[in-house]
Amino acid sequence: MHNTLSRSTAFHPPAACAWPVWESSVGLTGTADSKLVWFFWGGPPTPPVPQTRGEARAGEVAPPSADTFQSRHRRRPAGRADSRPSPGAPGQSSAGTAAVTAGGRERGPEGESPRSCLSLGPMDRSAGACGALEGSSIGSQKDRVVTEEEWLQKWQTGNIGFHKEQGHPLLQQYLDVLLNGRSGLRVFFPLCGKAVEMKWLADMGHSVVGVEVSEQALKEFFVEHSLPYCEEPVPEIPGAKKLQSVSANISLYCCSIYDLSSSVVGKFDGVWDRGALVAVNPCDRQRYVSLMITLMQKNSSYLLVTVSYDPNKHKGPPFYVPESEIKSLFGNHCEIKCLEKVDDFSDKHRKWGLDYFLEVLYILKFVA
Ligand SMILES: C[S@@+](CC[C@H](N)C(=O)[O-])C[C@H]1O[C@@H](n2cnc3c(N)ncnc32)[C@H](O)[C@@H]1O
């Protein structure tokens, strides 16, 4: 077993593991061939036309199952951006040709100029990302703190309405923007929960690293995907554990994200930040973003999903993160573009007292 792996490996006896395990050091430098093709910038704000999520309507293509998604996105050759598949299919917005209309699946015909939705100047009820009206105040949310114990409690009681069993349609849709023609990426999932997208990306040949305070969540991830895993302590972080798939392409750290550093986890070619920045306590946002910036490789891509609603009507999480704050948090370090704004309003949000709820997707490019 010791000499069957084709990748650079180092043997570490795990603290607890069902099988003998190798820890791989593959991909730490993430030097995958990268061809950055960038988008249009600026342009006038457009009126809000959020995409509506839900059942496919006549003429639309429903979000594919995870299996369909995996088979369509499995292991692309490095440096080759895909051609644009049909509207509604995952990956329809290839890097360099990203359609940035606010209308999502209701986008215009092929050849129509993409409308840029970048509008990251000072805002106060001004037209913001993808043209929707947005306030810059987060109201009373700025003082709200959710403790780690409260998160653990949510997992223990099954209060995990944020978990998407079928994965997130926006990652399906914009995967090509994240990959940007590259293969074999190291992709980071901050505050990962048991996100099924980790399995998708691992199955496509990428190396996945996550961090999550709830050990229950991480164990459920491996069990629900029938993935054998082992666990071992993290010498640099007292009390932390690393749960790693036996195939070594999924490594999940059980600790607070604030305990991580690039000396422990290396740097990343991509990030899927869904339910992460919006779950971070508002008072910790700067700290979180400063850490994330230190974890990004040159030419890396960061897909960020935020939420937009009236913060005076719901205390969060998820917390409302205005576009102006995205700009002030990340703007000195990367190029930011709003890709899409999606109407995600449901009964749950109505019960929270809201009358609208949008998901907003950004792509951040660390080109420096
Ligand atoms: C809203 S959930 C999102 C989970 C996942 N990203 C998803 O899309 O399903 C936020 C997660 O962050 C975890 N969490 C909260 N604070 C954390 C911290 N400081 N470090 C690591 N994980 C944390 C919680 O336990 C919870 O699973």
The ligand as an ORCA input file, in Angstrom:
! r2SCAN-3c Opt
* xyz 0 1
  C     -25.052     28.938      8.006
  S     -24.097     27.506      8.293
  C     -23.502     27.219      6.642
  C     -22.872     25.883      6.436
  C     -22.420     25.636      4.987
  N     -21.513     26.653      4.518
  C     -23.573     25.487      4.055
  O     -23.651     26.203      3.049
  O     -24.436     24.640      4.298
  C     -22.695     28.174      9.159
  C     -21.790     27.110      9.737
  O     -20.662     27.729     10.327
  C     -20.293     27.021     11.489
  N     -19.510     27.972     12.274
  C     -19.966     29.033     12.976
  N     -18.943     29.731     13.493
  C     -17.817     29.097     13.107
  C     -16.424     29.356     13.300
  N     -15.998     30.408     14.028
  N     -15.528     28.530     12.742
  C     -15.939     27.456     12.007
  N     -17.230     27.161     11.793
  C     -18.163     27.977     12.330
  C     -21.603     26.568     12.074
  O     -21.493     25.457     12.915
  C     -22.420     26.269     10.823
  O     -22.313     24.911     10.448
*
